[in-house]
Amino acid sequence: MVPTMSWPDRMRRRQASEYLAAQHGVSLSPATLAKLAITGAGPAFRRDGRFPLYERQHLDAFAVQRLGPLRRTTRDQHIA
């Protein structure tokens, strides 16, 4: 059995990218997260000086929103 990594509550951009991939299957590079931060389309973050810090709860919410609702077929709008 592979041990599960313990993720910190706040993560810098590279680790946030790794977290999204490992926990949600959402593959976004740190550069893409940086671009999304400029446009306002990415996960919410705080600043520690010049460094963005992403909180785990905001990364989780972003991933759920990005993945969208559960579907049964390609025709389904979503499952109620």
Beta strands, then each sheet from edge to edge (+ up, - down):
strand 1: 10-11
strand 2: 46-48
strand 3: 51-55
sheet 1: 1+ 3- 2+
end
